[in-house]
Amino acid sequence: MSKRVRAPQAEGPRSNRSRQLSELLPAVGGAAFRRFGFVQSSIVSRWPEIVGERLARASAPESIRFPVGKKQDGTLTLTVHGAHAVMIQHVQPEIMERVNRFFGYPAVSRVAIRQGELPVPAPRSGRPPPSLKPVPIEMGEGLQTIADPELRAVLESLAAGVAASRGLPKVS
């Protein structure tokens, strides 16, 4: 018996349309976060916004584990600093409510606490990083209505870069 050889499949028609970068590249960080139990990496980066500064100083999300084949009713594992575990245990229902509100569906139904050392956050200086300089008022008037400070800062930086450039961008 001989093996059947497949003919190479023809590639679909090419299009000269512009595509988003996310369409061309895989989510680099997303795969790493999913491997460690995070569906969305933003739960790590936005933890202080989700639970508040006070609880974020005492805890950090470690992973979210879901039952096999499901994306809800998961177990959120928190790393908690020392004696703060008792405090976190008392506010578990509030933490679950806030995380579920962040996701928009009942993603977490249980919180597991693991005592350990938290990563030391980098000290924040009072001024923004050099790439996020304030935009002159005439360029940023439309950006003042954006509520998310992180998004507003990125858009202001983009507007400043566009205003500083002259002519068409050069692609090297």
JORA-V179835 format. One record per pair of residues at least 6 apart in sequence whose C-alpha atoms are under 7 Angstrom apart, sorted by the first residue. I is the first residue (numbers start at 1). J is the second residue. If there is no record, write none. Layout:
i=(I;I)
j=(J;J)
//
This chain:
i=(30;33;33;36;37;37;37;38;38;44;47;48;50;50;50;51;51;58;58;58;59;59;59;59;60;60;60;60;61;61;61;62;62;62;63;63;64;64;64;64;65;65;65;66;66;66;66;67;71;72;72;72;73;73;73;73;74;74;74;74;75;75;75;75;75;76;76;76;76;77;77;77;78;78;78;79;79;79;79;79;80;80;80;80;81;81;81;81;82;82;85;85;92;96;96;100;100;100;131;132;132;133;135;135;140;143;146)
j=(41;39;41;63;63;64;65;63;64;61;56;56;98;99;102;95;98;80;81;84;78;79;80;81;78;79;80;118;77;78;79;77;78;79;76;77;74;75;76;77;74;75;76;72;73;74;75;74;107;106;107;108;106;107;108;109;107;108;109;110;108;109;110;111;112;108;110;111;112;111;112;113;112;113;114;113;114;115;116;118;113;114;115;116;115;116;117;118;115;116;113;115;111;108;109;106;107;108;157;153;157;157;156;160;156;152;152)
//
